[in-house]
């Protein structure tokens, strides 16, 4: 199953693979934990959206 979303929620934590794209370009690929550990653009945006709930 493929999901496309601009919101980071519980779904991202359970996805087998996350493909982060920007302007039709592949930026990062990995699991939620891998991408957070990497500290790239996905991690930055996830942190921005999660901040009010942490």
HTML snippet that shows the backbone in 3Dmol.js (N, CA, C, O; Angstrom):
<script src="https://3Dmol.org/build/3Dmol-min.js"></script>
<div id="view" style="width:600px;height:400px;position:relative"></div>
<script>
const pdb = `
ATOM      1  N   UNK A   1       0.837  -1.148   0.000  1.00  0.00           N
ATOM      2  CA  UNK A   1       0.000   0.000   0.000  1.00  0.00           C
ATOM      3  C   UNK A   1       0.900   1.234   0.000  1.00  0.00           C
ATOM      4  O   UNK A   1       1.926   1.251   0.680  1.00  0.00           O
ATOM      5  N   UNK A   2       0.531   2.242  -0.742  1.00  0.00           N
ATOM      6  CA  UNK A   2       1.299   3.482  -0.812  1.00  0.00           C
ATOM      7  C   UNK A   2       0.432   4.620  -0.289  1.00  0.00           C
ATOM      8  O   UNK A   2      -0.721   4.772  -0.691  1.00  0.00           O
ATOM      9  N   UNK A   3       1.000   5.417   0.612  1.00  0.00           N
ATOM     10  CA  UNK A   3       0.323   6.592   1.145  1.00  0.00           C
ATOM     11  C   UNK A   3       1.136   7.817   0.788  1.00  0.00           C
ATOM     12  O   UNK A   3       2.366   7.785   0.773  1.00  0.00           O
ATOM     13  N   UNK A   4       0.440   8.885   0.504  1.00  0.00           N
ATOM     14  CA  UNK A   4       1.088  10.164   0.260  1.00  0.00           C
ATOM     15  C   UNK A   4       0.494  11.167   1.242  1.00  0.00           C
ATOM     16  O   UNK A   4      -0.725  11.328   1.313  1.00  0.00           O
ATOM     17  N   UNK A   5       1.354  11.837   1.994  1.00  0.00           N
ATOM     18  CA  UNK A   5       0.843  12.755   3.007  1.00  0.00           C
ATOM     19  C   UNK A   5       1.868  13.822   3.338  1.00  0.00           C
ATOM     20  O   UNK A   5       3.075  13.594   3.257  1.00  0.00           O
ATOM     21  N   UNK A   6       1.376  14.977   3.709  1.00  0.00           N
ATOM     22  CA  UNK A   6       2.245  16.043   4.189  1.00  0.00           C
ATOM     23  C   UNK A   6       2.242  16.089   5.715  1.00  0.00           C
ATOM     24  O   UNK A   6       2.938  16.909   6.314  1.00  0.00           O
ATOM     25  N   UNK A   7       1.463  15.215   6.343  1.00  0.00           N
ATOM     26  CA  UNK A   7       1.385  15.175   7.799  1.00  0.00           C
ATOM     27  C   UNK A   7       2.169  13.975   8.326  1.00  0.00           C
ATOM     28  O   UNK A   7       2.118  12.880   7.765  1.00  0.00           O
ATOM     29  N   UNK A   8       2.881  14.208   9.398  1.00  0.00           N
ATOM     30  CA  UNK A   8       3.646  13.153  10.049  1.00  0.00           C
ATOM     31  C   UNK A   8       2.848  12.717  11.266  1.00  0.00           C
ATOM     32  O   UNK A   8       2.632  13.512  12.181  1.00  0.00           O
ATOM     33  N   UNK A   9       2.417  11.490  11.287  1.00  0.00           N
ATOM     34  CA  UNK A   9       1.629  11.001  12.410  1.00  0.00           C
ATOM     35  C   UNK A   9       2.033   9.591  12.770  1.00  0.00           C
ATOM     36  O   UNK A   9       3.143   9.149  12.473  1.00  0.00           O
ATOM     37  N   UNK A  10       1.122   8.894  13.411  1.00  0.00           N
ATOM     38  CA  UNK A  10       1.400   7.516  13.817  1.00  0.00           C
ATOM     39  C   UNK A  10       1.684   6.610  12.630  1.00  0.00           C
ATOM     40  O   UNK A  10       2.426   5.637  12.763  1.00  0.00           O
ATOM     41  N   UNK A  11       1.111   6.909  11.480  1.00  0.00           N
ATOM     42  CA  UNK A  11       1.317   6.081  10.296  1.00  0.00           C
ATOM     43  C   UNK A  11       2.798   5.989   9.940  1.00  0.00           C
ATOM     44  O   UNK A  11       3.277   4.918   9.566  1.00  0.00           O
ATOM     45  N   UNK A  12       3.519   7.088  10.049  1.00  0.00           N
ATOM     46  CA  UNK A  12       4.938   7.075   9.674  1.00  0.00           C
ATOM     47  C   UNK A  12       5.755   6.161  10.576  1.00  0.00           C
ATOM     48  O   UNK A  12       6.743   5.578  10.130  1.00  0.00           O
ATOM     49  N   UNK A  13       5.361   6.030  11.827  1.00  0.00           N
ATOM     50  CA  UNK A  13       6.094   5.175  12.765  1.00  0.00           C
ATOM     51  C   UNK A  13       5.950   3.698  12.427  1.00  0.00           C
ATOM     52  O   UNK A  13       6.807   2.891  12.787  1.00  0.00           O
ATOM     53  N   UNK A  14       4.878   3.342  11.740  1.00  0.00           N
ATOM     54  CA  UNK A  14       4.597   1.938  11.443  1.00  0.00           C
ATOM     55  C   UNK A  14       4.865   1.562   9.986  1.00  0.00           C
ATOM     56  O   UNK A  14       4.688   0.406   9.603  1.00  0.00           O
ATOM     57  N   UNK A  15       5.286   2.518   9.181  1.00  0.00           N
ATOM     58  CA  UNK A  15       5.550   2.245   7.767  1.00  0.00           C
ATOM     59  C   UNK A  15       6.812   1.396   7.618  1.00  0.00           C
ATOM     60  O   UNK A  15       7.787   1.592   8.344  1.00  0.00           O
ATOM     61  N   UNK A  16       6.790   0.460   6.681  1.00  0.00           N
ATOM     62  CA  UNK A  16       7.978  -0.354   6.395  1.00  0.00           C
ATOM     63  C   UNK A  16       9.093   0.504   5.807  1.00  0.00           C
ATOM     64  O   UNK A  16      10.263   0.340   6.154  1.00  0.00           O
ATOM     65  N   UNK A  17       8.723   1.414   4.922  1.00  0.00           N
ATOM     66  CA  UNK A  17       9.691   2.297   4.271  1.00  0.00           C
ATOM     67  C   UNK A  17       9.038   3.657   4.066  1.00  0.00           C
ATOM     68  O   UNK A  17       7.876   3.747   3.668  1.00  0.00           O
ATOM     69  N   UNK A  18       9.788   4.698   4.339  1.00  0.00           N
ATOM     70  CA  UNK A  18       9.342   6.066   4.077  1.00  0.00           C
ATOM     71  C   UNK A  18      10.236   6.627   2.984  1.00  0.00           C
ATOM     72  O   UNK A  18      11.462   6.550   3.064  1.00  0.00           O
ATOM     73  N   UNK A  19       9.612   7.187   1.970  1.00  0.00           N
ATOM     74  CA  UNK A  19      10.344   7.840   0.884  1.00  0.00           C
ATOM     75  C   UNK A  19      10.022   9.326   0.985  1.00  0.00           C
ATOM     76  O   UNK A  19       8.890   9.740   0.732  1.00  0.00           O
ATOM     77  N   UNK A  20      11.003  10.115   1.348  1.00  0.00           N
ATOM     78  CA  UNK A  20      10.810  11.556   1.487  1.00  0.00           C
ATOM     79  C   UNK A  20      11.221  12.217   0.178  1.00  0.00           C
ATOM     80  O   UNK A  20      12.353  12.065  -0.282  1.00  0.00           O
ATOM     81  N   UNK A  21      10.281  12.957  -0.414  1.00  0.00           N
ATOM     82  CA  UNK A  21      10.534  13.620  -1.691  1.00  0.00           C
ATOM     83  C   UNK A  21      10.259  15.112  -1.548  1.00  0.00           C
ATOM     84  O   UNK A  21       9.456  15.535  -0.717  1.00  0.00           O
ATOM     85  N   UNK A  22      10.938  15.896  -2.373  1.00  0.00           N
ATOM     86  CA  UNK A  22      10.715  17.333  -2.421  1.00  0.00           C
ATOM     87  C   UNK A  22      10.918  17.787  -3.857  1.00  0.00           C
ATOM     88  O   UNK A  22      11.941  17.488  -4.472  1.00  0.00           O
ATOM     89  N   UNK A  23       9.943  18.508  -4.385  1.00  0.00           N
ATOM     90  CA  UNK A  23      10.000  18.972  -5.782  1.00  0.00           C
ATOM     91  C   UNK A  23      10.280  17.826  -6.746  1.00  0.00           C
ATOM     92  O   UNK A  23      11.111  17.953  -7.646  1.00  0.00           O
ATOM     93  N   UNK A  24       9.586  16.709  -6.557  1.00  0.00           N
ATOM     94  CA  UNK A  24       9.701  15.511  -7.403  1.00  0.00           C
ATOM     95  C   UNK A  24      11.077  14.851  -7.329  1.00  0.00           C
ATOM     96  O   UNK A  24      11.421  14.043  -8.192  1.00  0.00           O
ATOM     97  N   UNK A  25      11.853  15.183  -6.325  1.00  0.00           N
ATOM     98  CA  UNK A  25      13.185  14.595  -6.169  1.00  0.00           C
ATOM     99  C   UNK A  25      13.237  13.746  -4.908  1.00  0.00           C
ATOM    100  O   UNK A  25      12.718  14.137  -3.862  1.00  0.00           O
ATOM    101  N   UNK A  26      13.865  12.587  -5.016  1.00  0.00           N
ATOM    102  CA  UNK A  26      14.055  11.698  -3.883  1.00  0.00           C
ATOM    103  C   UNK A  26      15.114  12.302  -2.959  1.00  0.00           C
ATOM    104  O   UNK A  26      16.240  12.570  -3.379  1.00  0.00           O
ATOM    105  N   UNK A  27      14.740  12.509  -1.709  1.00  0.00           N
ATOM    106  CA  UNK A  27      15.653  13.132  -0.753  1.00  0.00           C
ATOM    107  C   UNK A  27      16.207  12.114   0.238  1.00  0.00           C
ATOM    108  O   UNK A  27      17.418  12.044   0.446  1.00  0.00           O
ATOM    109  N   UNK A  28      15.311  11.311   0.861  1.00  0.00           N
ATOM    110  CA  UNK A  28      15.727  10.337   1.869  1.00  0.00           C
ATOM    111  C   UNK A  28      14.832   9.110   1.810  1.00  0.00           C
ATOM    112  O   UNK A  28      13.660   9.206   1.443  1.00  0.00           O
ATOM    113  N   UNK A  29      15.381   7.959   2.171  1.00  0.00           N
ATOM    114  CA  UNK A  29      14.618   6.706   2.229  1.00  0.00           C
ATOM    115  C   UNK A  29      15.041   5.959   3.485  1.00  0.00           C
ATOM    116  O   UNK A  29      16.228   5.881   3.800  1.00  0.00           O
ATOM    117  N   UNK A  30      14.061   5.410   4.204  1.00  0.00           N
ATOM    118  CA  UNK A  30      14.360   4.602   5.383  1.00  0.00           C
ATOM    119  C   UNK A  30      13.130   4.434   6.244  1.00  0.00           C
ATOM    120  O   UNK A  30      12.041   4.876   5.878  1.00  0.00           O
ATOM    121  N   UNK A  31      13.299   3.800   7.381  1.00  0.00           N
ATOM    122  CA  UNK A  31      12.203   3.702   8.341  1.00  0.00           C
ATOM    123  C   UNK A  31      12.139   5.021   9.115  1.00  0.00           C
ATOM    124  O   UNK A  31      13.037   5.857   9.022  1.00  0.00           O
ATOM    125  N   UNK A  32      11.070   5.184   9.870  1.00  0.00           N
ATOM    126  CA  UNK A  32      10.907   6.383  10.691  1.00  0.00           C
ATOM    127  C   UNK A  32      12.129   6.576  11.601  1.00  0.00           C
ATOM    128  O   UNK A  32      12.702   7.664  11.653  1.00  0.00           O
ATOM    129  N   UNK A  33      12.518   5.525  12.309  1.00  0.00           N
ATOM    130  CA  UNK A  33      13.655   5.630  13.232  1.00  0.00           C
ATOM    131  C   UNK A  33      14.967   5.913  12.507  1.00  0.00           C
ATOM    132  O   UNK A  33      15.783   6.700  12.987  1.00  0.00           O
ATOM    133  N   UNK A  34      15.172   5.280  11.362  1.00  0.00           N
ATOM    134  CA  UNK A  34      16.399   5.522  10.590  1.00  0.00           C
ATOM    135  C   UNK A  34      16.477   6.981  10.150  1.00  0.00           C
ATOM    136  O   UNK A  34      17.532   7.609  10.238  1.00  0.00           O
ATOM    137  N   UNK A  35      15.357   7.511   9.678  1.00  0.00           N
ATOM    138  CA  UNK A  35      15.354   8.889   9.192  1.00  0.00           C
ATOM    139  C   UNK A  35      15.514   9.891  10.329  1.00  0.00           C
ATOM    140  O   UNK A  35      16.152  10.929  10.151  1.00  0.00           O
ATOM    141  N   UNK A  36      14.943   9.594  11.491  1.00  0.00           N
ATOM    142  CA  UNK A  36      15.148  10.481  12.644  1.00  0.00           C
ATOM    143  C   UNK A  36      16.604  10.456  13.088  1.00  0.00           C
ATOM    144  O   UNK A  36      17.178  11.499  13.401  1.00  0.00           O
ATOM    145  N   UNK A  37      17.199   9.274  13.115  1.00  0.00           N
ATOM    146  CA  UNK A  37      18.600   9.134  13.515  1.00  0.00           C
ATOM    147  C   UNK A  37      19.520   9.853  12.543  1.00  0.00           C
ATOM    148  O   UNK A  37      20.521  10.444  12.949  1.00  0.00           O
ATOM    149  N   UNK A  38      19.184   9.804  11.268  1.00  0.00           N
ATOM    150  CA  UNK A  38      19.993  10.457  10.231  1.00  0.00           C
ATOM    151  C   UNK A  38      20.034  11.971  10.433  1.00  0.00           C
ATOM    152  O   UNK A  38      21.030  12.620  10.116  1.00  0.00           O
ATOM    153  N   UNK A  39      18.938  12.528  10.964  1.00  0.00           N
ATOM    154  CA  UNK A  39      18.912  13.957  11.260  1.00  0.00           C
ATOM    155  C   UNK A  39      18.788  14.858  10.051  1.00  0.00           C
ATOM    156  O   UNK A  39      19.201  16.017  10.096  1.00  0.00           O
ATOM    157  N   UNK A  40      18.226  14.345   8.972  1.00  0.00           N
ATOM    158  CA  UNK A  40      18.075  15.130   7.748  1.00  0.00           C
ATOM    159  C   UNK A  40      16.783  15.927   7.711  1.00  0.00           C
ATOM    160  O   UNK A  40      16.233  16.300   8.747  1.00  0.00           O
ATOM    161  N   UNK A  41      16.316  16.177   6.513  1.00  0.00           N
ATOM    162  CA  UNK A  41      15.125  16.996   6.302  1.00  0.00           C
ATOM    163  C   UNK A  41      13.874  16.358   6.896  1.00  0.00           C
ATOM    164  O   UNK A  41      13.046  17.062   7.474  1.00  0.00           O
ATOM    165  N   UNK A  42      13.716  15.043   6.768  1.00  0.00           N
ATOM    166  CA  UNK A  42      12.566  14.353   7.363  1.00  0.00           C
ATOM    167  C   UNK A  42      12.545  14.591   8.869  1.00  0.00           C
ATOM    168  O   UNK A  42      11.504  14.935   9.428  1.00  0.00           O
ATOM    169  N   UNK A  43      13.684  14.409   9.525  1.00  0.00           N
ATOM    170  CA  UNK A  43      13.773  14.593  10.981  1.00  0.00           C
ATOM    171  C   UNK A  43      13.434  16.023  11.371  1.00  0.00           C
ATOM    172  O   UNK A  43      12.748  16.249  12.368  1.00  0.00           O
ATOM    173  N   UNK A  44      13.901  16.972  10.605  1.00  0.00           N
ATOM    174  CA  UNK A  44      13.628  18.387  10.894  1.00  0.00           C
ATOM    175  C   UNK A  44      12.133  18.673  10.815  1.00  0.00           C
ATOM    176  O   UNK A  44      11.572  19.307  11.709  1.00  0.00           O
ATOM    177  N   UNK A  45      11.486  18.208   9.746  1.00  0.00           N
ATOM    178  CA  UNK A  45      10.057  18.463   9.578  1.00  0.00           C
ATOM    179  C   UNK A  45       9.217  17.688  10.584  1.00  0.00           C
ATOM    180  O   UNK A  45       8.221  18.208  11.086  1.00  0.00           O
ATOM    181  N   UNK A  46       9.606  16.445  10.887  1.00  0.00           N
ATOM    182  CA  UNK A  46       8.872  15.657  11.878  1.00  0.00           C
ATOM    183  C   UNK A  46       8.926  16.352  13.237  1.00  0.00           C
ATOM    184  O   UNK A  46       7.919  16.431  13.941  1.00  0.00           O
ATOM    185  N   UNK A  47      10.104  16.853  13.598  1.00  0.00           N
ATOM    186  CA  UNK A  47      10.271  17.544  14.873  1.00  0.00           C
ATOM    187  C   UNK A  47       9.415  18.804  14.928  1.00  0.00           C
ATOM    188  O   UNK A  47       8.813  19.095  15.962  1.00  0.00           O
ATOM    189  N   UNK A  48       9.355  19.549  13.840  1.00  0.00           N
ATOM    190  CA  UNK A  48       8.513  20.751  13.795  1.00  0.00           C
ATOM    191  C   UNK A  48       7.047  20.412  14.037  1.00  0.00           C
ATOM    192  O   UNK A  48       6.369  21.104  14.796  1.00  0.00           O
ATOM    193  N   UNK A  49       6.552  19.351  13.397  1.00  0.00           N
ATOM    194  CA  UNK A  49       5.148  18.979  13.563  1.00  0.00           C
ATOM    195  C   UNK A  49       4.888  18.359  14.929  1.00  0.00           C
ATOM    196  O   UNK A  49       3.797  18.525  15.474  1.00  0.00           O
ATOM    197  N   UNK A  50       5.850  17.654  15.495  1.00  0.00           N
ATOM    198  CA  UNK A  50       5.655  16.963  16.771  1.00  0.00           C
ATOM    199  C   UNK A  50       5.856  17.884  17.976  1.00  0.00           C
ATOM    200  O   UNK A  50       5.377  17.577  19.068  1.00  0.00           O
ATOM    201  N   UNK A  51       6.546  18.989  17.799  1.00  0.00           N
ATOM    202  CA  UNK A  51       6.919  19.887  18.897  1.00  0.00           C
ATOM    203  C   UNK A  51       5.758  20.211  19.844  1.00  0.00           C
ATOM    204  O   UNK A  51       5.944  20.117  21.057  1.00  0.00           O
ATOM    205  N   UNK A  52       4.584  20.584  19.360  1.00  0.00           N
ATOM    206  CA  UNK A  52       3.496  20.925  20.287  1.00  0.00           C
ATOM    207  C   UNK A  52       3.023  19.744  21.140  1.00  0.00           C
ATOM    208  O   UNK A  52       2.390  19.950  22.176  1.00  0.00           O
ATOM    209  N   UNK A  53       3.320  18.526  20.724  1.00  0.00           N
ATOM    210  CA  UNK A  53       2.829  17.342  21.420  1.00  0.00           C
ATOM    211  C   UNK A  53       3.881  16.693  22.317  1.00  0.00           C
ATOM    212  O   UNK A  53       3.575  15.760  23.060  1.00  0.00           O
ATOM    213  N   UNK A  54       5.118  17.183  22.250  1.00  0.00           N
ATOM    214  CA  UNK A  54       6.200  16.590  23.049  1.00  0.00           C
ATOM    215  C   UNK A  54       6.323  17.258  24.400  1.00  0.00           C
ATOM    216  O   UNK A  54       7.182  16.883  25.199  1.00  0.00           O
TER     217      UNK A  54
END
`;
const viewer = $3Dmol.createViewer("view");
viewer.addModel(pdb, "pdb");
viewer.setStyle({}, {cartoon: {color: "spectrum"}});
viewer.zoomTo();
viewer.render();
</script>
